[in-house]
Amino acid sequence: MAEDRVVITVDDEVDAAYIALQHIGEGQAVRQIVVDDARLSGEVVLDLDRRGRLLGIELIGYRSLLEGDDAETAL
């Protein structure tokens, strides 16, 4: 089913990426969990529905997350 596909959206202007693990309807993501880990160079936010199912993952500062601490010098 098309609704079960993983979709990755990247916005280079704001250095963010979103990984939708399933179709997300309007208002379906009712809870966000920010992954707080000093080892991360950016921010990771998990979107969950009312039943606690993971809907998607937002990567803020995704270039730094993917490339590590040297991301700024690599650009």
Beta strands, then each sheet from edge to edge (+ up, - down):
strand 1: 7-11
strand 2: 16-20
strand 3: 31-35
strand 4: 43-48
strand 5: 54-60
sheet 1: 1+ 2- 5+ 4- 3+
end
